[in-house]
Amino acid sequence: MIVNKAYRYRIYPTTSQKMMFAKTFGCVRFIYNKMLSDRIDYYKETGQKLNNTPAQYKEDFPWLKEVDSLALANA
């Protein structure tokens, strides 16, 4: 018989950590929607797939540089 154990943790972030979480989640949500919109538009125009990355948008949207790049890449 296999028994699985689970642990439950609760965190209490500081005010600055809460702000960083909010920025990160907001940027991830923005980049996902922006990249999806660009891919759909490009496919409608050309009929080909667009290979875009979050790094391409950092010049147009400099506030994306404030958050972790891995969070954006995983979006």
ABEGO torsion letter per residue (X at the ends): XBBBBBBBBBBBBBAAAAAAAAAAAAAAAAAAAAAAAAAAAAAAAAGBBBBBBAAAAAAABAAAAABBAAAAAAX
